[in-house]
């Protein structure tokens, strides 16, 4: 019986021709948007979390100010050598070091630009580079004792996007009117601003920028077998006690990689829900289109319904027939939408990889996503056809046969 209903529904949709395809437009646009956006969102989230895992979960970040934004904006609070000593003395801290950054004038062969210059601690430079996910791809791998006026340049310099000519190992540049020899070329981060960074020793940075005892961030590595969250709490408690602050009055922030990852996940999830909410409007419009088409179908097939009832068709049979028909419209629209969504997300992935030279934006097309999208489109179709199907099932045979 169900097979017969299915065949009748397919035959009727085929006879409608262009009207059936137009009815599906709202469905497959909505499903295509859902598949492409969710796959790209999940892919981006997976890529970000993979980067977090590569950086390691044994690093604690301490920053001046009361929020993450303080890393990039001016703040009245400071992290000093005294704070660094307090952090190093916390039980469970294996090693800790500070970093400072300063916007400086950079010159090369008569050209001048302004870039951020980062001062790295000699003993903890490996931790800072690992903690930011970058490395030296050409030249001296790390700074050595006595490298007072040596510098490593970001990707944008040696690729030739800052000055007319590329800046590479062996070249000489000026930072704050001091001459430096380029000894390293850094890997690409992906953000053009970060890829313009220049790295020098922190002692040299303090000298040329006339800074003393001031860090933009302090990183601490936790010893093996220590709970990083508890160590982070101890650092916060000791700094608060040393500064004479009550809980909630901190002018600094202590963050673990897990906390940063959790905060990122919350933001990504919130954005995802907003986008999906907008896309659902398209599906609602598509559902209205299916409902309108099914109501029209009921009117067109009123006499056919009367004949079916006259030969013994039950109300439930009529209801199932029209529900199957509307469900097929939703399912076919879902199939087309999944194909379109997959093509859209893969296109974005390819274009992003070609433009950014990295795979941070990557589509994640899982079987669960495809099956979920198809099921959802079928349910939307069935639900949209419910009222027209109910109306058809309640038609009286005599009235249906008389209908013109």
C-alpha positions in Angstrom: 0.0 0.0 0.0 2.8 2.4 0.9 4.6 1.6 -2.3 1.4 2.5 -4.3 1.1 5.7 -2.4 4.7 6.5 -3.1 4.4 5.8 -6.8 1.3 7.9 -7.0 3.0 10.8 -5.3 6.0 10.7 -7.5 3.8 10.5 -10.6 1.8 13.5 -9.5 4.9 15.6 -8.7 6.3 14.7 -12.1 3.1 15.8 -13.8 3.3 19.2 -12.1 6.6 19.8 -13.7 8.0 23.3 -13.1 5.6 23.9 -10.2 7.2 21.1 -8.1 10.7 22.5 -8.7 9.6 26.0 -7.8 8.0 24.6 -4.6 11.4 23.1 -3.6 13.4 26.3 -4.1 12.8 27.6 -0.5 13.7 24.2 0.9 16.9 23.6 -1.0 18.1 27.1 -0.4 17.6 26.8 3.3 19.2 23.3 3.5 22.1 24.4 1.3 22.7 27.3 3.7 22.5 25.1 6.8 24.9 22.4 5.4 27.4 24.9 4.1 27.4 27.1 7.3 27.4 24.3 9.8 30.1 22.4 7.9 32.3 25.5 7.7 31.6 26.4 11.3 32.5 22.9 12.6 35.5 22.8 10.3 36.7 26.2 11.7 36.1 25.1 15.3 38.0 21.8 14.7 40.9 23.7 13.1 41.0 26.2 16.0 40.9 23.4 18.6 43.7 21.5 16.8 45.8 24.7 17.0 45.1 24.9 20.7 46.2 21.3 21.2 49.4 22.0 19.2 50.2 24.9 21.5 49.8 22.6 24.5 47.7 22.8 27.6 50.5 23.2 30.1 50.9 27.0 29.5 49.4 29.7 31.7 49.1 33.3 30.4 49.2 36.3 32.7 48.2 39.7 31.3 47.8 43.2 32.7 44.3 44.5 32.8 41.1 42.8 33.6 40.3 41.3 30.2 41.8 39.6 27.2 41.4 42.9 25.3 44.1 44.4 27.5 46.7 42.5 25.5 46.0 44.8 22.6 45.0 48.1 24.3 46.7 50.3 26.8 46.2 49.6 30.4 47.2 51.4 33.6 48.2 48.2 35.2 51.6 46.6 34.5 53.4 43.3 34.9 56.9 43.9 36.3 60.0 41.8 37.1 58.6 41.6 40.7 55.4 40.1 39.3 57.5 37.7 37.3 59.4 36.6 40.4 56.1 36.0 42.2 54.9 33.8 39.4 58.1 31.8 39.2 57.9 31.1 43.0 54.5 29.5 42.7 54.5 25.8 43.4 54.1 23.9 40.2 55.6 26.5 37.8 58.5 25.0 35.9 59.6 28.1 34.0 58.2 31.6 33.4 59.2 34.6 31.2 57.9 37.9 30.0 57.4 39.5 26.6 56.9 43.1 25.6 55.7 44.6 22.3 56.0 48.1 20.9 54.9 49.9 17.8 58.1 51.2 16.2 59.4 52.7 13.0 61.1 50.2 10.8 63.4 51.2 7.9 64.9 49.3 5.0 66.8 50.7 2.0 65.3 54.2 2.3 61.7 53.0 3.0 59.9 53.4 6.3 57.0 51.5 7.8 55.5 51.1 11.3 55.3 47.6 12.8 55.0 45.9 16.1 58.3 44.7 17.6 58.2 41.9 20.2 60.9 41.5 22.8 61.6 37.9 23.7 63.3 36.6 26.8 66.4 34.6 26.0 65.6 31.7 28.4 62.0 31.4 27.5 61.9 32.2 23.8 61.1 28.6 22.9 58.0 28.7 25.1 56.8 32.0 23.6 57.3 30.8 20.0 55.6 27.4 20.7 52.9 29.2 22.6 52.1 31.3 19.5 52.4 28.5 17.0 55.2 30.1 14.9 58.8 29.0 14.2 61.8 30.1 12.3 61.6 28.6 8.8 65.0 30.0 7.6 68.1 31.2 9.4 69.1 31.1 13.0 66.5 29.1 14.9 66.6 31.1 18.1 68.5 34.0 19.7 71.8 33.4 21.5 73.7 35.2 24.1 75.2 38.3 22.6 72.6 38.7 19.8 72.0 42.3 20.9 71.1 43.8 17.6 69.8 40.7 15.8 66.2 40.4 14.6 63.8 37.8 13.1 61.2 39.1 10.7 57.6 38.0 10.1 56.3 36.4 7.0 55.2 39.6 5.3 58.7 40.9 5.3 60.5 38.1 3.6 57.7 37.5 1.2 58.0 41.1 0.0 54.7 42.6 1.1 56.1 45.3 3.4 58.8 47.0 1.4 59.5 47.1 -2.3 62.1 44.3 -1.9 61.9 41.3 0.4 63.7 41.4 3.7 65.5 38.2 4.5 68.4 36.6 6.4 71.6 38.7 6.1 69.8 42.0 5.3 70.0 45.0 7.6 67.0 46.9 8.9 66.6 49.9 11.2 64.3 49.7 14.3 63.8 52.9 16.2 66.9 54.3 14.3 69.0 51.4 15.5 70.6 49.0 12.9 69.7 45.3 13.2 70.9 42.3 11.3 68.2 39.9 10.1 69.1 36.4 11.3 65.7 34.6 11.0 62.5 34.4 8.9 59.4 33.4 10.8 56.6 31.1 9.6 53.2 32.5 8.5 50.6 33.0 11.2 47.8 33.9 8.8 46.9 37.4 10.0 48.7 40.1 8.0 49.1 42.3 11.1 50.8 39.5 13.1 52.8 38.5 10.1 54.4 42.0 10.1 55.9 41.4 13.6 59.6 41.7 14.2 61.3 39.7 17.0 64.3 40.9 19.0 65.7 40.1 22.5 63.8 41.7 25.3 66.9 43.4 26.8 67.5 45.1 23.5 63.8 46.1 23.2 64.0 47.7 26.7 67.1 49.6 25.7 65.9 51.1 22.3 62.4 51.8 23.5 63.6 53.2 26.9 61.3 50.8 28.7 62.1 49.1 32.0 60.4 46.4 34.0 57.2 46.2 31.9 55.7 43.1 30.2 52.6 42.9 27.9 52.2 39.2 28.9 53.9 36.6 31.1 53.8 32.9 30.2 54.4 30.1 32.7 54.8 26.4 31.9 53.4 24.0 34.5 55.5 21.1 35.7 54.3 17.6 34.8 51.7 15.9 37.1 50.5 19.3 38.4 46.9 20.4 37.9 47.2 23.5 35.6 43.9 25.0 36.9 45.1 24.8 40.5 48.4 26.3 39.6 46.6 29.1 37.7 44.5 29.7 40.8 47.7 29.9 43.0 49.3 32.4 40.6 46.2 34.6 40.8 46.0 34.3 44.6 49.7 35.1 45.1 49.6 38.1 42.7 46.4 39.4 44.4 48.0 39.0 47.8 51.3 40.7 46.7 49.4 43.6 45.2 47.1 44.0 48.2 43.9 43.3 46.1 40.7 41.7 47.1 39.1 38.9 45.0 37.2 40.6 42.1 39.5 43.6 42.1 42.2 42.1 40.0 44.0 44.4 37.6 45.5 41.4 35.8 44.1 38.3 34.2 45.3 34.7 34.5 44.2 32.4 31.7 44.9 28.7 30.8 44.7 27.3 27.3 41.6 25.4 28.3 39.8 28.5 29.5 40.7 30.3 26.3 39.5 27.4 24.2 36.2 27.3 26.2 35.7 31.0 25.7 36.3 30.6 21.9 33.8 27.7 21.8 31.1 29.8 23.4 31.6 32.6 20.9 31.6 30.2 17.9 28.5 28.4 19.2 26.7 31.8 19.7 27.5 32.9 16.2 26.4 29.5 14.8 23.0 29.7 16.6 22.4 33.2 15.2 23.2 32.1 11.7 21.1 29.0 11.9 18.2 31.1 13.2 18.4 33.4 10.2 18.6 30.3 7.8 15.5 28.8 9.4 13.5 31.8 8.0 14.3 30.5 4.6 13.0 27.0 5.6 9.8 28.6 7.0 9.2 30.3 3.6 9.9 27.0 1.9 7.4 25.3 4.1 4.8 27.8 3.3 5.5 27.2 -0.4 4.9 23.4 0.1 1.7 24.1 2.0 0.4 26.4 -0.7 1.3 23.8 -3.4 -0.4 21.0 -1.4 -3.6 23.1 -0.9 -3.7 23.7 -4.7 -3.1 20.0 -5.3 -6.1 19.1 -3.0 -8.3 21.4 -5.0 -7.1 20.0 -8.3 -7.6 16.4 -7.2 -10.9 16.8 -5.4 -12.7 14.5 -7.8 -9.8 12.0 -7.6 -10.1 12.0 -3.9 -13.9 11.4 -4.2 -13.2 8.4 -6.5 -10.7 6.9 -4.0 -13.2 7.3 -1.2 -16.0 5.8 -3.3 -14.0 2.6 -4.0 -13.2 2.2 -0.3 -10.3 4.6 0.5 -10.1 5.5 4.1 -9.5 9.0 5.5 -6.1 7.7 6.8 -5.2 6.6 3.3 -5.9 10.0 1.9 -3.9 11.6 4.7 -0.9 9.3 4.2 -0.9 9.9 0.4 -0.7 13.7 0.7 1.8 13.5 3.6 4.0 11.3 1.5 3.8 13.7 -1.4 4.7 16.8 0.7 7.5 14.8 2.4 8.9 13.9 -1.0 9.0 17.5 -2.0 10.9 18.3 1.2 13.3 15.3 0.8 14.2 16.1 -2.8 14.7 19.7 -1.9 16.9 18.5 0.9 19.0 16.3 -1.4 19.5 19.2 -3.8 20.3 21.5 -0.9 22.9 19.1 0.6 24.7 18.9 -2.8 24.6 22.6 -3.2 25.7 23.2 0.4 28.6 20.7 0.0 29.8 22.4 -3.2 29.5 25.9 -1.6 31.5 24.9 1.5 34.2 23.1 -0.5 34.5 26.1 -2.8 34.9 28.5 0.2 37.5 26.1 1.7 39.5 26.0 -1.6 39.3 29.8 -2.1 40.4 30.4 1.5 43.3 27.9 1.3 44.5 29.5 -2.0 44.2 33.1 -0.6 45.5 32.5 2.9 47.9 29.7 2.2 46.5 27.8 5.2 43.7 25.4 6.0 42.1 27.1 9.0 38.8 27.4 7.1 38.0 23.8 6.3 34.6 22.2 5.6 33.5 19.3 7.9 30.9 17.3 6.0 30.0 14.5 8.4 27.4 11.8 7.7 25.5 13.0 10.7 25.2 16.5 9.2 24.0 15.1 5.8 21.5 12.7 7.4 20.3 15.3 9.8 19.7 17.8 7.0 17.8 15.2 4.9 15.7 14.2 7.9 15.0 17.8 8.7 13.9 18.6 5.2 11.6 15.6 5.1 10.0 16.6 8.4 9.5 20.2 7.2 7.8 18.8 4.1 5.6 16.5 6.0 4.7 19.1 8.6 3.9 21.7 5.8 1.6 19.2 4.1 -0.2 18.2 7.3 -3.0 20.7 7.1 -3.7 20.3 3.4 -3.6 16.5 3.8 -6.0 16.7 6.8 -8.4 18.8 4.7 -8.2 16.3 1.9 -8.9 13.3 4.2 -12.1 15.0 5.5 -13.7 15.6 2.1 -17.0 13.8 1.8 -17.1 11.4 -1.3 -20.4 12.9 -2.7 -19.2 16.5 -2.4 -15.8 15.6 -3.9 -17.4 13.8 -6.9 -19.6 16.8 -7.6 -16.7 19.3 -7.4 -16.0 21.1 -10.7 
